[in-house]
């Protein structure tokens, strides 16, 4: 008995945002550059080994974690006070909020030490998230 149209599965509706995350996830995880893929909820979707090493993160345990839980952002004052609103200083958070490219300096407290990074973040298609490149200064 031939299949009728009703027996066929419905066509897949393309979600450009999800496709963008999937496509970039593989590239980021294999990249030699220090880069991270962050979804629209601010969760780490992919992390290059270079980025994990630079930020002192476990590349596997970091997946699915909120960036605010993984990184201790501090301000640029002498006291290095914790940042209460990451959108003010984090280029990645600005990208997620505005959908526009962002670049800026980020200061992190890592194991008692302070380290400054230059972060360039770009939005992904459909508001899927952000791709961030990180350089230590």
KOLRO-266124 format. One record per residue: x, y, z of N, C-alpha, C, CB in turn. Coordinates in steps of 0.05 Angstrom, whole numbers, plus 5000, padded with zeros to 4 digits. Glycine has a CB too. Layout:
BEGIN
X, Y, Z, X, Y, Z, X, Y, Z, X, Y, Z
...
% end
This chain:
BEGIN
5017, 4977, 5000, 5000, 5000, 5000, 5018, 5025, 5000, 4981, 5000, 5025
5015, 5043, 4981, 5031, 5067, 4980, 5025, 5086, 5003, 5028, 5081, 4953
5046, 5101, 5011, 5042, 5121, 5032, 5025, 5144, 5022, 5070, 5131, 5042
5008, 5153, 5039, 4992, 5176, 5033, 5006, 5201, 5045, 4963, 5174, 5043
4998, 5224, 5036, 5010, 5249, 5046, 5006, 5251, 5076, 4997, 5273, 5032
4984, 5241, 5087, 4980, 5243, 5116, 4999, 5225, 5132, 4951, 5236, 5122
5010, 5205, 5119, 5028, 5187, 5133, 5057, 5198, 5134, 5029, 5160, 5120
5062, 5219, 5118, 5089, 5231, 5117, 5093, 5249, 5141, 5092, 5246, 5091
5118, 5249, 5151, 5124, 5267, 5173, 5122, 5296, 5164, 5151, 5261, 5185
5115, 5313, 5182, 5113, 5342, 5174, 5140, 5352, 5167, 5100, 5359, 5197
5142, 5371, 5148, 5168, 5382, 5141, 5180, 5396, 5165, 5165, 5401, 5117
5207, 5394, 5166, 5221, 5407, 5188, 5221, 5437, 5184, 5250, 5397, 5190
5213, 5451, 5204, 5214, 5480, 5203, 5242, 5489, 5212, 5191, 5493, 5221
5255, 5503, 5195, 5282, 5512, 5201, 5282, 5534, 5221, 5297, 5520, 5175
5298, 5530, 5242, 5302, 5551, 5262, 5330, 5561, 5258, 5296, 5541, 5291
5334, 5584, 5246, 5361, 5593, 5240, 5377, 5597, 5265, 5359, 5620, 5225
5365, 5604, 5287, 5380, 5607, 5312, 5392, 5581, 5321, 5361, 5619, 5334
5376, 5559, 5321, 5386, 5533, 5330, 5407, 5523, 5310, 5364, 5513, 5332
5403, 5526, 5285, 5422, 5518, 5265, 5448, 5533, 5268, 5411, 5521, 5236
5447, 5558, 5274, 5471, 5574, 5278, 5487, 5564, 5302, 5463, 5604, 5282
5473, 5558, 5324, 5488, 5548, 5347, 5501, 5521, 5341, 5468, 5545, 5371
5487, 5504, 5327, 5498, 5477, 5321, 5523, 5480, 5303, 5477, 5460, 5307
5520, 5497, 5282, 5542, 5500, 5263, 5567, 5512, 5277, 5534, 5518, 5240
5563, 5533, 5293, 5585, 5546, 5307, 5597, 5529, 5329, 5577, 5573, 5317
5580, 5513, 5342, 5589, 5497, 5365, 5612, 5479, 5358, 5566, 5480, 5375
5611, 5465, 5335, 5632, 5448, 5327, 5657, 5464, 5321, 5624, 5432, 5302
5654, 5485, 5307, 5677, 5502, 5299, 5691, 5513, 5324, 5669, 5525, 5281
5676, 5523, 5343, 5687, 5534, 5367, 5702, 5513, 5383, 5665, 5548, 5384
5690, 5490, 5387, 5703, 5469, 5404, 5729, 5459, 5391, 5684, 5446, 5408
5732, 5462, 5365, 5756, 5453, 5352, 5776, 5476, 5346, 5749, 5439, 5326
5768, 5500, 5352, 5785, 5524, 5345, 5811, 5525, 5361, 5769, 5549, 5350
5831, 5536, 5348, 5857, 5540, 5361, 5856, 5567, 5376, 5880, 5540, 5341
5839, 5585, 5368, 5836, 5611, 5381, 5821, 5608, 5407, 5822, 5631, 5363
5825, 5627, 5425, 5810, 5627, 5450, 5783, 5639, 5445, 5825, 5644, 5473
5763, 5622, 5442, 5736, 5632, 5436, 5715, 5615, 5451, 5731, 5632, 5406
5691, 5627, 5454, 5669, 5614, 5467, 5643, 5621, 5453, 5667, 5623, 5497
5625, 5602, 5454, 5598, 5605, 5443, 5579, 5606, 5466, 5592, 5582, 5422
5564, 5628, 5467, 5545, 5632, 5489, 5517, 5634, 5477, 5551, 5659, 5504
5498, 5619, 5488, 5470, 5619, 5477, 5455, 5644, 5488, 5455, 5594, 5484
5431, 5647, 5478, 5415, 5671, 5485, 5408, 5673, 5515, 5390, 5672, 5470
5411, 5650, 5529, 5406, 5650, 5558, 5431, 5656, 5574, 5394, 5623, 5567
5453, 5661, 5560, 5480, 5666, 5572, 5493, 5641, 5583, 5477, 5687, 5594
5487, 5618, 5570, 5499, 5593, 5578, 5521, 5586, 5558, 5478, 5570, 5580
5542, 5574, 5568, 5564, 5565, 5551, 5555, 5541, 5534, 5590, 5558, 5568
5556, 5544, 5508, 5548, 5523, 5490, 5572, 5509, 5479, 5531, 5535, 5467
5594, 5523, 5475, 5619, 5511, 5465, 5642, 5528, 5475, 5619, 5508, 5434
5664, 5515, 5479, 5688, 5529, 5490, 5713, 5516, 5477, 5689, 5527, 5521
5730, 5533, 5466, 5754, 5521, 5455, 5773, 5514, 5478, 5768, 5541, 5435
5791, 5496, 5472, 5810, 5488, 5493, 5828, 5512, 5501, 5828, 5465, 5483
5834, 5529, 5481, 5851, 5552, 5487, 5836, 5571, 5506, 5858, 5567, 5461
5810, 5575, 5501, 5795, 5593, 5518, 5792, 5581, 5546, 5767, 5598, 5506
5786, 5556, 5548, 5784, 5543, 5574, 5809, 5545, 5590, 5777, 5513, 5571
5832, 5541, 5577, 5858, 5544, 5591, 5863, 5572, 5599, 5881, 5534, 5572
5857, 5591, 5582, 5862, 5620, 5588, 5845, 5629, 5612, 5855, 5637, 5563
5820, 5620, 5613, 5802, 5628, 5635, 5802, 5610, 5659, 5774, 5630, 5624
5818, 5588, 5657, 5820, 5569, 5680, 5794, 5553, 5684, 5826, 5584, 5705
5781, 5546, 5661, 5756, 5531, 5663, 5759, 5503, 5653, 5734, 5546, 5646
5742, 5485, 5662, 5741, 5458, 5652, 5723, 5459, 5627, 5730, 5437, 5674
5733, 5452, 5603, 5717, 5455, 5579, 5692, 5438, 5579, 5734, 5448, 5555
5692, 5416, 5592, 5668, 5398, 5592, 5649, 5407, 5614, 5676, 5369, 5596
5659, 5411, 5638, 5641, 5419, 5660, 5629, 5447, 5656, 5657, 5419, 5687
5641, 5463, 5640, 5631, 5490, 5635, 5606, 5491, 5616, 5652, 5508, 5622
5603, 5470, 5600, 5581, 5469, 5582, 5554, 5470, 5596, 5582, 5444, 5564
5537, 5488, 5587, 5510, 5491, 5599, 5509, 5509, 5623, 5500, 5464, 5606
5532, 5518, 5632, 5534, 5535, 5656, 5529, 5565, 5648, 5561, 5532, 5670
5517, 5580, 5665, 5514, 5609, 5661, 5542, 5622, 5663, 5494, 5621, 5681
5547, 5641, 5645, 5573, 5654, 5646, 5577, 5669, 5673, 5576, 5674, 5623
5555, 5679, 5684, 5557, 5693, 5710, 5564, 5674, 5733, 5531, 5707, 5716
5559, 5648, 5730, 5567, 5629, 5750, 5595, 5619, 5747, 5548, 5605, 5750
5606, 5621, 5723, 5633, 5611, 5717, 5654, 5632, 5721, 5634, 5601, 5689
5647, 5657, 5716, 5667, 5679, 5716, 5660, 5699, 5737, 5668, 5692, 5689
5681, 5708, 5751, 5678, 5729, 5772, 5686, 5756, 5761, 5694, 5721, 5798
5668, 5770, 5749, 5674, 5796, 5739, 5677, 5816, 5761, 5652, 5806, 5719
5697, 5833, 5759, 5702, 5854, 5779, 5706, 5880, 5763, 5726, 5848, 5797
5701, 5902, 5777, 5704, 5928, 5764, 5734, 5936, 5763, 5688, 5950, 5778
5739, 5959, 5752, 5767, 5968, 5748, 5776, 5987, 5770, 5770, 5981, 5721
5762, 5988, 5792, 5771, 6004, 5815, 5793, 5989, 5830, 5747, 6010, 5834
5807, 6004, 5848, 5828, 5992, 5864, 5817, 5969, 5881, 5842, 6013, 5881
5792, 5971, 5889, 5780, 5951, 5906, 5772, 5925, 5891, 5755, 5962, 5920
5771, 5928, 5864, 5762, 5905, 5847, 5736, 5893, 5857, 5784, 5884, 5845
5716, 5911, 5860, 5690, 5902, 5871, 5675, 5885, 5851, 5673, 5926, 5878
5660, 5865, 5860, 5645, 5848, 5842, 5626, 5865, 5825, 5630, 5827, 5858
5623, 5857, 5800, 5604, 5871, 5782, 5576, 5860, 5788, 5612, 5867, 5752
5558, 5878, 5795, 5531, 5869, 5801, 5513, 5868, 5776, 5518, 5887, 5822
5520, 5883, 5756, 5505, 5882, 5731, 5524, 5877, 5708, 5490, 5909, 5726
5527, 5851, 5700, 5547, 5844, 5680, 5542, 5858, 5653, 5546, 5814, 5676
5517, 5866, 5647, 5512, 5880, 5622, 5528, 5905, 5619, 5482, 5886, 5619
5536, 5917, 5642, 5551, 5942, 5641, 5579, 5938, 5630, 5552, 5955, 5668
5591, 5916, 5636, 5619, 5912, 5629, 5625, 5889, 5610, 5635, 5907, 5653
5607, 5870, 5608, 5612, 5846, 5591, 5603, 5850, 5562, 5598, 5822, 5603
5622, 5849, 5543, 5614, 5852, 5515, 5594, 5830, 5507, 5639, 5851, 5498
5598, 5806, 5517, 5580, 5784, 5510, 5551, 5790, 5519, 5589, 5758, 5523
5548, 5801, 5543, 5522, 5808, 5553, 5509, 5830, 5536, 5523, 5815, 5582
5526, 5849, 5528, 5516, 5871, 5511, 5506, 5861, 5484, 5537, 5893, 5506
5520, 5841, 5473, 5512, 5829, 5447, 5485, 5816, 5451, 5533, 5809, 5437
5482, 5800, 5473, 5457, 5786, 5477, 5433, 5806, 5481, 5459, 5768, 5502
5439, 5829, 5493, 5418, 5848, 5498, 5411, 5865, 5473, 5426, 5867, 5520
5432, 5872, 5457, 5428, 5891, 5435, 5428, 5878, 5407, 5448, 5912, 5436
5441, 5855, 5405, 5443, 5843, 5379, 5465, 5856, 5361, 5417, 5843, 5364
5481, 5873, 5373, 5502, 5887, 5359, 5530, 5878, 5368, 5500, 5918, 5363
5549, 5880, 5351, 5577, 5873, 5358, 5586, 5890, 5382, 5596, 5878, 5334
5602, 5878, 5399, 5612, 5893, 5423, 5641, 5885, 5428, 5594, 5888, 5447
5656, 5904, 5438, 5683, 5899, 5446, 5689, 5914, 5472, 5704, 5907, 5424
5705, 5902, 5489, 5711, 5916, 5513, 5731, 5900, 5531, 5687, 5922, 5529
5740, 5913, 5551, 5758, 5900, 5571, 5741, 5888, 5593, 5778, 5920, 5582
5749, 5865, 5601, 5735, 5851, 5623, 5757, 5843, 5644, 5720, 5825, 5613
5751, 5849, 5669, 5770, 5842, 5690, 5757, 5820, 5707, 5776, 5867, 5708
5773, 5798, 5710, 5763, 5775, 5725, 5780, 5770, 5750, 5762, 5751, 5707
5768, 5760, 5770, 5782, 5750, 5793, 5784, 5719, 5789, 5768, 5757, 5821
5809, 5710, 5788, 5814, 5681, 5784, 5833, 5671, 5804, 5825, 5676, 5755
5824, 5654, 5822, 5840, 5642, 5843, 5856, 5664, 5859, 5860, 5622, 5831
5842, 5685, 5866, 5853, 5707, 5881, 5869, 5727, 5865, 5871, 5695, 5901
5874, 5722, 5840, 5889, 5741, 5823, 5869, 5756, 5805, 5910, 5726, 5806
5878, 5780, 5796, 5862, 5796, 5778, 5874, 5794, 5750, 5859, 5825, 5787
5858, 5790, 5730, 5867, 5788, 5702, 5848, 5803, 5684, 5870, 5758, 5693
5860, 5818, 5666, 5844, 5834, 5647, 5845, 5821, 5620, 5854, 5863, 5646
5822, 5820, 5606, 5820, 5808, 5580, 5807, 5828, 5561, 5803, 5782, 5581
5815, 5826, 5536, 5802, 5841, 5514, 5782, 5821, 5502, 5822, 5852, 5493
5756, 5828, 5501, 5736, 5810, 5490, 5722, 5823, 5467, 5715, 5802, 5513
5720, 5809, 5445, 5705, 5817, 5422, 5682, 5797, 5418, 5723, 5819, 5396
5658, 5806, 5418, 5635, 5789, 5416, 5617, 5797, 5393, 5618, 5789, 5442
5608, 5777, 5378, 5591, 5782, 5355, 5565, 5767, 5358, 5605, 5775, 5328
5543, 5778, 5349, 5517, 5764, 5351, 5515, 5742, 5330, 5494, 5783, 5348
5499, 5721, 5336, 5493, 5700, 5317, 5466, 5705, 5304, 5494, 5673, 5331
5462, 5693, 5281, 5437, 5696, 5266, 5412, 5689, 5283, 5437, 5678, 5240
5392, 5705, 5281, 5367, 5699, 5294, 5368, 5703, 5324, 5359, 5671, 5289
5388, 5717, 5334, 5389, 5721, 5363, 5396, 5696, 5379, 5364, 5732, 5373
5409, 5677, 5366, 5416, 5652, 5379, 5435, 5655, 5402, 5428, 5633, 5359
5452, 5675, 5401, 5472, 5678, 5421, 5495, 5696, 5411, 5482, 5651, 5431
5519, 5690, 5422, 5542, 5706, 5415, 5566, 5688, 5413, 5546, 5728, 5436
5584, 5697, 5395, 5610, 5684, 5393, 5630, 5704, 5403, 5616, 5676, 5363
5646, 5696, 5423, 5665, 5714, 5436, 5694, 5705, 5432, 5659, 5717, 5466
5711, 5723, 5426, 5740, 5718, 5424, 5754, 5732, 5447, 5752, 5728, 5396
5772, 5718, 5461, 5783, 5728, 5486, 5814, 5729, 5483, 5775, 5711, 5510
5826, 5752, 5492, 5855, 5755, 5492, 5863, 5766, 5519, 5864, 5773, 5469
5883, 5753, 5532, 5893, 5764, 5557, 5910, 5788, 5552, 5909, 5742, 5572
5909, 5808, 5570, 5926, 5832, 5567, 5947, 5831, 5588, 5909, 5857, 5570
% end
